[in-house]
Amino acid sequence: MDVLGALGYSQNEKLLMIHADDAGLSHSENMATIDALEKGSVNSYSIMVPCPWSYEMMEFAKNHPQYDNGIHLTLTCEWEKYRFGPILPINKVPSLVDENGHFYKKRELLHQHASNEEVEKELRAQIERALGFGLKPTHLDSHMYSVGARPEFLEIYRDLGKTYDLPVFFNRQLITEMGLDAEKCLFENDVVADRLFLGRFADFEKGKLADYYDHVLDNLPAGFNILILHPAFDDREMQGITVNHPNFGSAWRQVDHDYFTSESCRVKLKENKIRLITWREIKAAMK
């Protein structure tokens, strides 16, 4: 799908979606995400339905429908001590869990053990729970892009989008990083982001994560771009969740919150003539 053309923009327009992943992961994540939506430049987010704090974020989504809100389809749980699993009973999806009934930490284990049927059942259940809560999601995306662990999972992902009439997030770079052939996995009508921007651990280690975001905004190319961040506060809750996991850890997430609620970010968006777009606009253009 030609997103620029479908939205009525010229091919020279710099379109950007500033998207917050992992809402529902924790109270800290929720509060930082809400703050970034209400006071900052973030204009899209998605909710991890299986997480303990998803209720709080789904309640916010229902009461604030003006913000893009997607379902962050979840099949993995990467944290060392903060563990969660599927929303379906474990005996219904035994191939999706480890010996303790939690999601696998790595996509490789999901690829090795998960059955296609049980992946479809669990992802559908996550969508149904959000709909049953009263949400009107704008799109589907995937935690750790675990739907890319196997080509069949991507097919399930795409089919769920068709079933529920929702755009699903695809990106060639991301699919390639999953070890799949993007040319074989993507179809003409898929909504494919031309470029994906995501903070890098090397920059975070050097204290240069904000500089990376500056560089992205100052050099954003024309096309449909998505920048993914993970806002949260560097508090005791997030420090406990992300223990021994500095990559996308609590300190990283605080930088994400601070940068995308800053005045300097707003100024850069304006100076660089970047047009913010939403999944809601894309969904309407698909009609």
Secondary structure, DSSP 8 states (H G I E B T S, - for coil): --HHHHTT--TT-EEEEEEEEEETS-HHHHHHHHHHHHHSS--EEEE-TTSTTHHHHHHHHHH-TTSEEEEEE--B---SS-----SS-GGGSGGGB-TTS-BBSSHHHHHHH--HHHHHHHHHHHHHHHHHHT-----EEEGGGGGGGSHHHHHHHHHHHHHTT--B-B-HHHHHHTTS-HHHH--TTS-B-SEEEE--HHHHHTT-HHHHHHHHHHT--SEEEEEEE-----SHHHHHHTTT--TT-HHHHHHHHHHHTSHHHHHHHHHTT-EE--HHHHHHHT-
